[in-house]
Amino acid sequence: MQSNGIDEPETLPGLSADYRPWPALWALVAGIFMILVDSTIVSVAADTIWVDLKTDLNSVVWVTSGYLLAYVVPLLLSGRLGDMFGPKRLYVAGLVVFTAASAWCGLSGTAQMLIAARVVQGLGAALMAPQTMAVITRTFPADKRGKAMALWGAVGGVAILVGPLAGGLLVDSLGWQWVFFVNVPFGLAALVAAVLLVPDLPTHRHRIDWPGIVLSGIGLLAVVFGLQEGQRYDWGRIGELGILPISVWGLIIGGLVVLALFVWWESRMADPLMPLGLFGDRNFALSCLAVAGMGFSLTGMAVPLMLFAQKSLGLSPIRSAMLLIPLALCAAGLAPVAGSLIDKMHPRYVTGFGFAVNAAALFWLGSAASHRDSVLVLLLPIALVGAGNAFIWGPLTATANRDLPLGLAGGGSGVYNATRQVGGVLGSAAVGVFMQHQVEHQFQRFAAQLPAGSGAGTGQSAGPLPEFLRGPFAEAMGSSLFLPAAALVAGFVVVQFLVRPGRR
C-alpha cells in the first residue's frame, strides 16, 4: 500500500497491518509548523516590540530567551510523559496551552507581561515537540525515517519563509500583537487534525523523576540567567540571598555544579528522567552535541540579522523578512534531497556538508553586514544558510533516532529536543550579551554627539538610529553573527565521528 508515493511500513507494535502513518505525520507537523513560524515571526517583530513597549534591548532578548528557557526545561519530562500516557495526549495538551498563551501574548501591554506569556507559550511547545519524533520513530521503519524526517525538515524550511513574511505583513498592517493572535485559528485547526488523525500508541510504565526535574530546571535557569543578565550587572554582584552575596559568575558556576549533580543523580536512578544509556548509542550522543550547536546558531543569528536590516539598512519589517526568502526556498527545496541521501549515504558526509556550508555562509554574511553592503550582496550567503539547514535538520534527526529501541522513542526524542533547545537558549543568551557588548563598544566613540539621556550611547535606544550611528550598529550586528558561525564549526567537527547506522 502506498501514500504520497512512498511505500508504507510493515506492521509495527501497536499498529494494524493496514495503518498508514503519513496522515498522522502531516497532522503533527502542522503544530510544529506553528511553533517554528512563531519563532521567526517574533524575530521580525523585535524592533517594533522594542519601540512600542518602550523597553530596552535586554528585555527584547528575554522575549526570546524566556520562551526558549521554558521550552527546554520540561522537554525531558514531556518526552517521558509521552511514553507514559501516549504522545497524542501530550501533543494535544501542549497545543491547547500554546494556543491560549499566544492569545495572552497578543494582549500583553508591558514587556514583563509579554515575557511571562512567552514562558507559558514555551511550556506548551515543550509538551508538543518530543511527540512528533516519537511518533515517527514508532510508526515508520528505520529505512523510511529519512523520508519522514525530510518532510519535517521541509516544513521547517517553509516555516522560515512563511514566518518572517507573515510577520512583516502583520506588523506593518495590524501591529506586532497579531504575530501572536494569528496562532489562535491555526492552533484550533491543528487541534482538530491531531484528534482525528494521530493514533493512540501503546504506553510504557515509568516513574516520574521529580529530583531530576528540579535539578535540571534549577541548573539551566541559573546558567542562562547568569549569561543573560551578566552585561546588566557588569559581570559582578547581583544581590544577596540572606547573608550570602550572589555574583553573576557564582550563579553560572553554581548552575553548572547543579547540572553535574543532575547527571550524577540520573546515573543512580533505576528509571531516570534522562536515560544515560541512550548515550551508549554513538550516533545519538554525537547528534545531540551537533544539534545543540545548530540550535545555538539558528537562534543566535535571528535577532541580530533582523535588527541590522531594520536599524542599519532602514528596511521595513516586511522588507526585512523578505531577506529570508532565499534561505527558506533553499531549505525547503533541498530537504527532500537530503532526506533521500541520508537513507543511502554515510551521515558524516551529508551532515558534514550541511555544517560546512552553513558555517561558511554565516561568516560571509557577518562580514557583509559589518560593512553595510547592499541588500543584493546579502542574498547569496543567506541562501547558502538555507542550503546548509536542509542537510542538517532532517538527516541529523534521522541519524540520532534510527537505532534507538522503540520503548525509548519518547525519552530519546525528549533528550534530543532538550539538547537542541539548550543550544538555542545558550545561543540566545550568549549572542544577546555579545550583541549588547558590541553595540556599546561601537557607540562609545559617538557618545559625545548624542543628546543627554537618549540611551543611544549604550545602544539601548528604541526607534530609528541617526544616520551616523547606522554603520557602527551594522558592524556590531555583523560581528555578532560570527559567534553562531563558530558554533557550526564545532558541529562540523562533531559529525565527523558519526558511524553508519544499523538497520533495526
C-alpha positions in Angstrom: 0.0 0.0 0.0 1.3 3.5 -0.8 0.7 7.0 0.4 2.2 10.1 -1.2 4.2 7.8 -3.4 6.0 6.2 -0.5 5.8 2.6 0.5 4.0 2.1 3.8 5.9 0.3 6.6 5.4 -3.2 7.8 3.3 -3.7 10.9 4.9 -2.1 14.0 4.0 -2.7 17.6 0.5 -1.3 18.5 -0.4 -0.7 14.8 -2.7 -2.6 12.5 -1.3 -4.1 9.3 -3.1 -1.5 7.1 -2.1 1.5 9.2 -0.8 4.4 7.1 1.5 6.8 9.1 1.6 9.7 6.7 -1.7 11.4 7.6 -0.8 11.4 11.3 2.6 12.9 10.5 1.0 15.7 8.4 -1.3 16.5 11.4 1.7 16.6 13.8 3.9 18.8 11.6 1.0 21.3 11.4 1.6 22.1 15.0 5.3 22.0 14.7 5.0 24.4 11.8 3.1 26.8 14.0 5.8 26.7 16.6 8.5 27.4 14.0 6.5 30.2 12.4 6.0 31.8 15.8 9.8 31.8 16.4 10.6 33.5 13.2 7.7 35.9 13.4 9.0 37.2 16.8 12.5 38.0 15.4 10.9 40.2 12.7 8.8 42.0 15.3 11.7 42.5 17.7 12.3 46.2 16.8 8.6 47.1 16.8 8.1 45.5 20.2 11.2 47.4 21.5 9.7 50.7 20.3 6.0 50.0 21.2 6.6 48.7 24.7 9.2 51.4 25.4 11.6 48.8 26.8 15.3 48.0 26.4 17.4 45.6 24.2 17.9 43.2 27.1 14.1 42.8 27.6 13.7 42.3 23.8 16.2 39.4 24.1 14.3 38.0 27.0 11.2 37.7 24.9 13.1 35.0 23.0 15.2 33.7 25.9 12.2 33.3 28.2 10.3 31.3 25.6 13.3 29.1 24.9 14.1 28.5 28.6 10.5 27.4 29.3 10.7 25.3 26.2 13.9 23.4 27.2 13.4 22.7 31.0 10.3 20.4 30.7 11.4 18.6 27.5 12.9 15.6 29.3 9.8 15.3 31.3 7.4 15.7 28.4 9.3 13.0 26.4 8.9 10.7 29.4 5.2 11.6 29.8 4.7 10.9 26.1 5.9 7.3 26.8 3.7 7.0 29.9 0.4 8.5 28.6 0.8 8.4 24.9 2.3 11.0 22.5 -1.1 12.0 21.2 -2.4 13.1 24.7 0.7 15.2 25.4 0.7 16.7 21.9 -2.9 17.8 22.2 -2.4 19.2 25.7 0.6 21.2 24.6 -1.3 22.5 21.6 -4.1 23.8 23.8 -1.6 25.6 26.2 0.4 27.0 23.2 -2.7 28.4 21.5 -4.1 30.0 24.7 -0.7 31.6 25.6 -0.5 33.0 22.1 -3.7 35.0 22.7 -2.2 36.2 26.0 1.0 37.3 24.2 -1.1 39.5 21.9 -2.9 41.1 24.8 0.2 42.0 26.7 0.7 45.7 27.4 4.2 45.6 29.0 7.4 43.8 28.3 7.2 41.9 31.6 3.7 40.6 30.8 4.8 39.6 27.3 7.8 37.7 28.7 5.6 35.9 31.1 3.2 34.9 28.4 6.0 33.7 26.2 7.2 31.5 29.1 3.8 29.8 29.2 3.9 29.5 25.4 7.2 27.8 25.7 5.7 25.3 28.2 3.1 24.4 25.6 5.8 24.0 22.9 7.8 21.7 25.2 4.8 19.3 25.6 4.4 19.1 21.8 7.9 18.9 20.3 9.1 15.5 21.5 5.9 13.7 20.5 6.4 14.3 16.7 9.7 12.4 16.6 8.4 9.8 19.0 5.5 9.1 16.6 7.9 8.9 13.6 10.2 6.5 15.4 7.3 4.3 16.5 5.3 4.3 13.2 8.0 4.3 10.5 10.5 1.5 9.9 14.2 2.6 10.2 14.8 2.6 6.4 11.9 5.0 5.8 12.5 7.5 8.6 14.8 9.6 6.5 11.9 10.5 4.2 9.7 11.2 7.1 12.3 13.5 8.6 12.7 15.1 5.2 9.1 16.2 5.5 9.8 17.5 8.9 12.8 19.4 7.6 10.9 20.8 4.6 8.2 22.1 6.9 10.8 23.9 8.9 12.1 25.5 5.7 8.7 26.6 4.7 8.1 28.0 8.2 11.3 30.0 7.9 9.8 31.6 4.8 6.2 32.0 5.9 7.0 33.3 9.4 9.0 36.4 8.5 6.8 37.3 5.6 3.6 36.8 7.5 5.2 38.6 10.5 6.3 41.6 8.3 2.8 41.9 6.8 1.1 41.7 10.2 3.5 44.1 11.9 3.2 46.6 9.1 -0.6 46.4 8.7 -2.1 45.4 12.1 0.7 45.7 14.7 3.1 43.3 16.5 0.2 41.8 18.6 -1.1 40.0 15.5 2.0 37.9 15.1 0.6 36.0 18.2 -3.1 36.3 17.5 -2.6 34.6 14.2 -1.7 31.4 16.1 -5.2 31.0 17.6 -7.2 29.9 14.4 -4.2 27.8 13.2 -3.9 26.2 16.6 -7.6 25.2 16.7 -7.3 23.7 13.2 -4.2 21.8 14.2 -6.0 20.5 17.3 -8.9 19.1 15.2 -6.4 17.4 12.8 -4.5 15.8 15.7 -7.6 14.5 17.4 -8.8 12.9 14.2 -5.6 11.6 12.6 -2.9 10.8 15.3 -3.1 7.2 16.6 -3.2 6.2 20.3 0.1 4.3 20.6 0.9 1.8 23.4 2.2 3.3 26.6 5.1 2.3 28.8 5.1 2.4 32.6 7.7 4.8 34.1 8.2 6.6 37.4 8.5 10.4 37.3 11.9 11.6 38.5 11.0 14.7 40.4 14.5 15.3 41.9 15.9 15.1 38.3 13.3 17.7 37.1 14.2 20.1 39.9 17.9 19.8 39.5 17.9 20.2 35.7 15.5 23.2 35.9 17.5 25.0 38.6 20.8 24.3 36.8 19.6 25.6 33.4 17.9 28.6 34.9 21.0 29.6 36.8 23.3 29.3 33.8 21.0 31.1 31.4 20.0 33.9 33.8 23.7 34.5 34.6 24.7 34.7 30.9 21.7 36.8 30.0 22.0 39.3 32.9 25.8 39.4 33.1 26.1 42.5 31.0 23.5 44.4 33.0 25.4 43.8 36.3 28.8 44.3 34.7 29.6 40.6 35.4 29.7 41.4 39.2 27.4 41.2 42.1 23.7 40.7 41.5 22.4 40.9 45.1 22.2 38.9 48.3 20.4 35.7 49.3 20.1 36.2 53.0 23.7 36.9 54.1 25.2 35.3 51.1 26.3 37.6 48.2 25.4 36.4 44.7 27.5 37.2 41.7 27.0 36.6 38.0 29.9 34.1 37.8 28.8 32.5 41.1 25.4 31.9 39.5 26.8 30.4 36.3 29.3 28.2 38.1 26.6 27.1 40.7 24.3 26.2 37.8 27.0 24.1 36.2 27.5 22.3 39.5 23.8 21.6 39.8 23.7 20.2 36.3 26.6 17.9 37.2 24.6 16.8 40.2 21.7 16.1 37.9 23.9 13.8 35.7 25.2 12.0 38.9 21.6 11.6 40.1 20.4 10.2 36.8 23.3 7.6 36.8 22.0 6.2 40.1 18.3 6.1 39.1 16.7 2.8 38.0 14.2 4.7 35.8 15.9 8.0 35.2 14.4 11.1 33.6 17.3 11.2 31.1 18.3 7.6 30.4 22.1 7.8 30.2 22.1 4.5 28.4 20.9 6.5 25.3 24.3 8.0 25.1 25.8 4.5 24.6 24.5 4.8 21.1 27.4 6.7 19.5 25.3 8.4 16.8 22.7 9.5 19.3 25.3 11.1 21.6 27.1 12.8 18.8 23.9 14.0 17.1 22.8 15.6 20.4 26.1 17.6 20.6 25.8 18.6 16.9 22.1 19.7 17.2 23.0 21.8 20.2 25.4 23.7 18.0 22.7 24.0 15.3 20.2 25.3 17.9 22.8 27.8 19.1 23.4 29.1 15.6 19.8 29.3 14.3 18.5 31.1 17.4 21.6 33.3 17.8 21.5 34.7 14.2 17.8 35.7 14.1 17.7 38.8 16.2 20.9 40.5 15.1 20.1 39.9 11.4 16.6 41.4 11.7 17.8 44.4 13.8 20.6 45.0 11.3 18.1 45.0 8.4 15.7 47.4 10.2 18.0 49.8 12.1 21.1 49.9 9.8 19.5 49.3 6.4 16.3 51.1 7.3 14.1 48.3 5.9 10.5 47.9 7.0 9.5 44.6 8.8 8.1 43.1 5.6 11.2 44.0 3.5 13.5 42.7 6.3 11.5 39.5 6.3 11.9 39.2 2.5 15.7 38.8 3.0 15.0 35.3 4.3 13.1 34.2 1.2 16.3 32.6 -0.4 17.1 30.8 2.9 13.6 29.3 3.1 13.4 28.3 -0.5 16.8 26.5 -0.4 15.9 24.8 2.9 12.5 23.6 1.7 13.6 22.7 -1.8 16.7 20.7 -0.7 15.2 18.9 2.3 13.8 16.0 0.2 17.2 15.6 -1.5 18.9 15.5 1.9 16.3 13.1 3.3 16.8 10.6 0.4 20.6 10.9 0.7 20.7 10.1 4.4 18.9 6.8 3.8 21.7 5.8 1.4 24.9 7.6 2.3 27.1 7.8 5.4 25.7 10.5 7.7 29.1 12.0 8.2 29.1 13.2 4.6 25.5 14.5 4.4 25.5 16.4 7.8 29.2 17.5 7.4 28.4 19.1 4.1 25.5 21.0 5.8 27.5 22.3 8.7 30.4 23.3 6.4 28.1 25.3 4.0 26.2 26.8 6.9 29.3 28.0 8.8 30.9 29.5 5.7 27.7 31.3 4.8 27.3 32.8 8.3 30.9 34.1 8.3 30.3 35.6 4.9 27.0 37.1 6.0 28.6 38.6 9.1 31.4 40.2 7.1 28.9 41.6 4.5 26.7 43.0 7.3 29.7 44.6 9.1 30.5 46.6 6.0 26.8 47.5 5.5 26.8 46.2 1.9 23.8 46.4 -0.3 20.8 44.0 0.1 21.8 42.1 -3.1 25.2 41.2 -1.6 23.5 39.6 1.4 21.1 37.3 -0.5 23.7 34.7 -1.6 25.1 33.9 1.8 21.5 33.9 3.2 20.6 31.3 0.5 23.6 29.2 1.5 22.4 29.2 5.1 19.2 27.6 3.9 21.1 25.1 1.9 23.1 24.1 4.9 20.0 23.8 7.0 18.5 21.3 4.6 21.4 18.9 5.1 21.4 19.2 8.8 17.9 19.2 10.4 16.2 16.1 8.9 19.4 14.0 8.3 20.8 14.6 11.8 17.5 13.8 13.5 17.1 10.6 11.5 20.6 9.6 12.4 20.0 10.2 16.1 16.9 8.2 16.4 17.4 5.4 13.8 18.9 2.8 16.1 17.0 3.6 19.4 14.7 0.9 20.8 11.0 1.7 20.3 10.4 1.7 24.1 12.8 4.6 24.4 11.4 6.6 21.5 9.8 9.2 23.7 12.7 9.6 26.1 15.2 9.8 23.2 13.1 12.4 21.5 12.9 14.4 24.7 16.7 14.3 25.3 17.4 15.2 21.6 15.0 18.1 21.7 16.3 19.2 25.0 19.9 19.4 23.8 18.7 21.3 20.7 16.9 23.8 22.9 19.7 24.0 25.4 21.8 25.1 22.4 19.1 27.6 21.4 18.8 29.0 24.9 22.6 29.4 25.2 22.7 30.9 21.7 20.0 33.5 22.5 21.7 34.4 25.8 25.3 34.4 24.6 24.7 36.2 21.3 22.4 38.7 23.2 25.2 39.5 25.6 27.8 39.7 22.8 25.5 41.9 20.7 24.9 44.3 23.6 28.6 44.5 24.3 29.4 45.1 20.6 26.8 47.9 20.4 28.1 49.7 23.4 31.7 49.3 22.2 30.9 50.7 18.8 28.8 53.6 20.1 31.2 54.8 22.8 33.2 56.9 20.3 30.0 58.7 19.2 28.6 59.3 22.7 29.6 63.0 22.8 27.5 63.7 19.7 24.3 62.3 21.3 21.6 64.2 23.3 21.9 63.6 27.0 19.7 60.8 28.3 19.0 59.5 24.8 20.2 56.0 25.7 21.7 55.6 22.2 25.2 55.8 23.5 24.7 52.5 25.1 22.8 51.0 22.2 19.6 50.8 24.3 17.6 53.4 22.4 14.3 52.4 20.7 13.3 53.7 17.3 15.3 54.8 14.2 19.0 55.4 14.5 20.7 58.6 13.3 22.5 58.1 10.0 26.0 58.4 11.6 25.2 55.5 14.0 23.9 53.1 11.4 27.4 52.0 10.3 28.6 51.2 13.8 25.4 49.4 14.6 25.8 47.3 11.4 29.3 46.4 12.4 28.1 45.3 15.9 25.3 43.1 14.4 27.6 41.7 11.8 30.3 40.7 14.3 27.5 39.1 16.4 26.9 36.6 13.6 30.4 35.2 13.9 29.5 33.6 17.3 26.8 31.4 15.7 29.1 30.6 12.9 31.8 29.3 15.3 29.1 27.0 16.9 28.6 25.5 13.4 32.3 24.9 13.0 32.1 22.9 16.3 29.2 21.0 14.9 31.1 20.1 11.8 33.9 18.6 13.9 31.5 16.5 15.9 29.7 14.9 13.0 33.0 13.7 11.5 32.8 11.0 14.2 29.4 9.6 13.2 29.2 6.0 12.1 26.9 4.4 9.5 23.7 3.4 11.4 22.4 -0.2 11.6 19.1 -1.2 10.2 17.0 -2.1 13.2 
